[in-house]
Amino acid sequence: RIMARIQLTQLFFILLLSLSLGIHVRLCNALHPAVIKGYKFFDSATKEEIVIRGIDYYPRPNVGVYDRNSVDFFTEDFRDTWERDLPFLKRLGVNAVRLYSVNPEENHDAFMCALSQAGIYAIIELAS
């Protein structure tokens, strides 16, 4: 049961990473697409293994009008927030972020491009 849950989680992760890679790589061309072989990720250009060092990223404040779930913090409206945070994520060695509450009807080009330029892949939850 635990193994099945881990395999399902890995499949979910692979699917989302692959989809998000294709989206922001076309926009910015900073990161090469990842290739999946078995249970590992590889850089499609260099053929080197990509070891995921990820973090959940949802910069919701603990007070104020935005202290609630379901706010899409990855648009131009919140550029100050994510531009502030990306250098810290990069210094921590993060190369992938899992994002919550991404509204598919909003434009996320600037955020995805900033992630790509920082060498950070985006993993977007299915609920978004």
C-alpha positions in Angstrom: 0.0 0.0 0.0 2.8 2.4 0.9 4.7 1.4 -2.3 1.6 2.0 -4.4 1.2 5.5 -2.9 4.9 6.3 -3.5 4.6 5.2 -7.1 1.4 7.2 -7.7 3.1 10.2 -6.1 6.1 9.8 -8.4 3.9 9.4 -11.4 2.0 12.6 -10.4 5.3 14.4 -9.9 6.7 13.3 -13.3 3.6 14.3 -15.1 3.4 17.8 -13.6 7.1 18.4 -13.9 7.0 17.4 -17.6 4.0 19.7 -18.3 5.4 22.7 -16.5 8.8 22.3 -18.1 7.3 22.4 -21.6 5.4 25.6 -20.7 8.2 27.8 -19.4 11.0 26.4 -21.5 9.3 27.6 -24.6 8.8 31.1 -23.1 12.3 31.7 -21.9 14.7 29.0 -23.2 16.7 29.2 -20.0 16.2 25.6 -18.9 16.5 22.6 -21.1 13.5 20.2 -21.0 13.8 17.2 -18.7 13.8 13.7 -20.1 12.4 11.0 -17.9 14.2 7.6 -17.9 12.9 5.1 -15.4 12.4 7.1 -12.2 15.1 9.7 -12.9 15.1 13.1 -14.7 17.8 14.0 -17.2 18.7 17.3 -18.9 17.7 16.8 -22.6 20.7 18.7 -23.9 23.6 17.7 -21.5 22.2 14.3 -20.6 23.2 14.9 -17.0 20.9 13.7 -14.2 18.7 16.3 -12.7 18.5 15.8 -8.9 15.4 17.5 -7.7 15.9 19.8 -4.7 12.4 21.1 -4.3 10.2 23.1 -2.0 6.5 23.9 -1.7 6.1 27.6 -2.6 3.0 29.4 -1.7 3.9 32.9 -0.3 0.6 33.5 1.5 0.9 36.2 4.2 -0.3 35.3 7.7 -2.3 38.5 8.1 -4.3 40.8 6.0 -6.6 40.5 3.0 -4.5 37.8 1.3 -4.4 35.5 4.4 -6.5 32.9 2.7 -6.2 29.9 0.3 -6.9 30.0 -3.4 -5.0 33.2 -4.2 -2.9 32.9 -7.3 0.4 34.6 -6.1 2.2 33.9 -9.4 0.9 36.7 -11.6 2.1 40.2 -12.3 0.0 41.5 -9.4 2.3 39.8 -7.0 5.6 40.3 -8.8 7.1 42.1 -5.8 6.5 39.0 -3.7 8.0 36.4 -6.0 10.9 38.6 -7.2 11.8 39.1 -3.5 11.7 35.4 -2.8 13.5 33.9 -5.9 17.0 34.9 -4.9 16.5 33.3 -1.5 15.3 30.1 -3.1 18.2 30.1 -5.5 20.7 30.6 -2.6 19.1 27.6 -0.8 19.9 25.5 -3.8 16.3 24.9 -4.8 15.8 23.7 -8.4 12.1 23.0 -8.3 9.0 24.5 -6.7 5.6 23.0 -6.2 3.0 25.7 -6.7 -0.5 25.9 -5.3 -3.7 27.8 -6.4 -2.5 28.5 -9.9 -5.4 29.9 -11.9 -5.1 28.6 -15.5 -7.0 31.6 -16.8 -4.3 34.1 -15.6 -1.1 34.9 -17.3 2.0 33.5 -15.5 4.6 34.1 -18.2 6.8 36.5 -16.2 6.9 34.3 -13.1 7.6 31.1 -15.2 10.3 33.0 -17.1 11.9 34.3 -13.8 11.9 30.7 -12.5 13.5 29.4 -15.6 16.2 32.1 -15.6 16.9 31.2 -11.9 17.2 27.5 -12.9 14.1 26.5 -11.1 11.5 24.1 -12.5 7.8 24.5 -11.7 5.5 21.7 -10.5 1.9 22.7 -10.6 -0.8 20.7 -8.7 -3.6 19.1 -10.5 -6.2 20.9 -8.4 -5.2 24.2 -10.1 
